């Protein structure tokens, strides 16, 4: 399928999973999941990419339930609904911290997670968006505490 999710997100990029390829898992979104992917791409990714002024690496976008289970993802992950993407500053146009703050200050989002890293820059940014209810604008920081991932919710700012 050569369909585009948005101007700068291909279907292939939105559904790519090394785990799915390695394990032979189907990672094909249904019509509703694809619609949600387009919502995230149009409302968050595209405005962010315009501000960044260049490419942004998508580490993970859609993850069907078998793929999400295989990687040990949350049982309630918005990736499974096509509502979330993990982005990374691989191409060096802006830092992950700059992208996090731009989204927080300028865009509508449901959840924004500062994923690991340190106080200056996360390793990547998780952002989700929904269109069937108001977005929560939930800010979270993921950290490793005693060898386990802990999610700390921040106050809205």
C-alpha positions as CSV (number, residue, x, y, z in Angstrom):
1,X,0.0,0.0,0.0
2,X,1.5,3.3,-1.0
3,X,-1.1,5.5,0.7
4,X,0.1,8.5,2.7
5,X,-0.9,9.1,6.3
6,X,-0.1,12.8,5.8
7,X,2.1,14.9,3.6
8,X,5.3,13.7,5.4
9,X,4.3,10.3,6.8
10,X,4.0,7.3,4.6
11,X,1.8,4.3,5.3
12,X,5.0,2.2,5.4
13,X,6.6,4.5,8.0
14,X,3.5,4.6,10.1
15,X,3.1,0.8,10.3
16,X,6.8,-0.2,10.3
17,X,7.9,-2.5,13.1
18,X,11.1,-4.4,13.3
19,X,9.5,-6.7,15.9
20,X,6.6,-7.5,13.5
21,X,9.0,-8.2,10.6
22,X,11.2,-10.4,12.8
23,X,8.3,-12.4,14.3
24,X,6.1,-12.5,11.3
25,X,3.3,-10.5,13.0
26,X,0.6,-8.6,11.1
27,X,0.8,-4.9,11.8
28,X,-2.0,-3.7,9.5
29,X,-4.4,-1.0,11.0
30,X,-8.1,-1.3,10.4
31,X,-10.1,1.7,9.0
32,X,-10.7,3.3,12.4
33,X,-7.1,2.9,13.5
34,X,-5.9,4.4,10.1
35,X,-8.3,7.3,10.6
36,X,-6.8,7.9,14.1
37,X,-3.3,7.8,12.6
38,X,-4.3,10.5,10.1
39,X,-5.6,12.6,13.0
40,X,-2.3,12.5,14.9
41,X,-0.3,13.1,11.8
42,X,-2.4,16.1,10.6
43,X,-2.9,17.7,14.0
44,X,0.5,17.1,15.7
45,X,3.2,15.8,13.3
46,X,2.7,18.1,10.4
47,X,2.5,21.4,12.4
48,X,5.6,20.1,14.4
49,X,7.5,19.2,11.2
50,X,6.8,22.7,9.7
51,X,8.2,24.3,12.9
52,X,11.2,21.9,12.9
53,X,11.9,22.8,9.3
54,X,13.0,19.2,8.3
55,X,12.6,15.5,8.9
56,X,11.6,14.0,12.2
57,X,12.3,10.3,12.9
58,X,9.2,8.3,13.9
59,X,10.4,5.5,16.1
60,X,7.0,3.9,16.5
61,X,3.5,4.9,15.4
62,X,0.9,2.1,14.9
63,X,1.4,-1.1,16.9
64,X,-1.3,-3.7,16.6
65,X,-2.0,-5.7,19.7
66,X,0.3,-8.7,18.8
67,X,3.2,-6.2,18.2
68,X,2.5,-4.2,21.3
69,X,2.4,-7.4,23.4
70,X,5.6,-8.7,21.8
71,X,7.5,-5.5,22.8
72,X,6.0,-5.4,26.3
73,X,4.0,-2.3,25.6
74,X,1.3,-1.0,28.0
75,X,-2.0,-3.0,27.7
76,X,-3.8,0.4,27.2
77,X,-1.2,1.9,24.8
78,X,-2.7,4.5,22.5
79,X,-0.3,3.1,19.8
80,X,-2.7,0.2,19.4
81,X,-5.5,2.6,18.5
82,X,-3.3,4.5,16.0
83,X,-3.5,7.6,18.4
84,X,0.2,7.8,19.4
85,X,3.6,8.2,17.9
86,X,7.1,8.2,19.3
87,X,9.4,10.8,17.7
88,X,13.1,11.4,17.8
89,X,15.5,14.2,16.9
90,X,17.7,11.8,14.9
91,X,18.0,14.3,12.0
92,X,19.3,17.1,14.3
93,X,16.9,19.9,13.2
94,X,15.6,20.5,16.8
95,X,16.3,18.6,20.0
96,X,13.7,16.2,21.5
97,X,13.3,18.8,24.4
98,X,12.6,21.6,21.9
99,X,10.0,19.4,20.1
100,X,8.4,18.4,23.5
101,X,8.1,22.1,24.5
102,X,6.8,23.2,21.1
103,X,4.0,20.5,21.3
104,X,3.2,21.4,24.9
105,X,3.0,25.1,24.2
106,X,1.5,25.2,20.7
107,X,-0.5,22.1,19.8
108,X,-3.5,20.1,21.0
109,X,-2.5,16.7,22.4
110,X,-3.9,14.0,24.6
111,X,-0.6,12.8,26.3
112,X,2.9,14.0,26.0
113,X,5.7,11.9,27.6
114,X,9.3,12.9,28.2
115,X,10.8,9.4,27.6
116,X,13.8,8.7,29.7
117,X,17.0,10.7,28.9
118,X,17.8,13.4,31.5
119,X,16.5,16.7,32.6
120,X,17.9,18.4,29.5
121,X,16.7,16.1,26.8
122,X,14.5,13.0,26.6
123,X,15.7,10.0,24.6
124,X,12.5,10.4,22.5
125,X,9.0,12.0,22.8
126,X,5.7,10.1,22.9
127,X,2.7,12.2,21.8
128,X,-0.9,11.1,21.4
129,X,-4.0,12.8,20.0
130,X,-7.7,11.9,20.0
131,X,-10.6,13.4,18.2
132,X,-13.6,11.7,19.8
133,X,-13.3,13.6,23.1
134,X,-11.3,16.7,24.3
135,X,-7.6,16.0,24.6
136,X,-6.4,15.8,28.2
137,X,-3.1,17.6,27.7
138,X,-1.5,15.1,30.2
139,X,2.2,15.6,30.8
140,X,4.3,12.7,31.9
141,X,7.9,11.8,32.5
142,X,9.2,8.2,32.1
143,X,12.1,7.3,34.3
144,X,13.8,4.1,35.4
145,X,13.5,3.7,39.2
146,X,15.1,0.6,40.8
147,X,15.2,-1.1,37.3
148,X,11.6,-0.5,36.5
149,X,9.9,2.1,34.3
150,X,7.9,4.7,36.4
151,X,5.6,7.3,34.9
152,X,5.4,10.5,36.8
153,X,2.6,12.9,36.0
154,X,3.4,16.6,35.9
155,X,1.2,19.4,36.7
156,X,-0.2,21.3,33.7
157,X,1.9,24.4,32.9
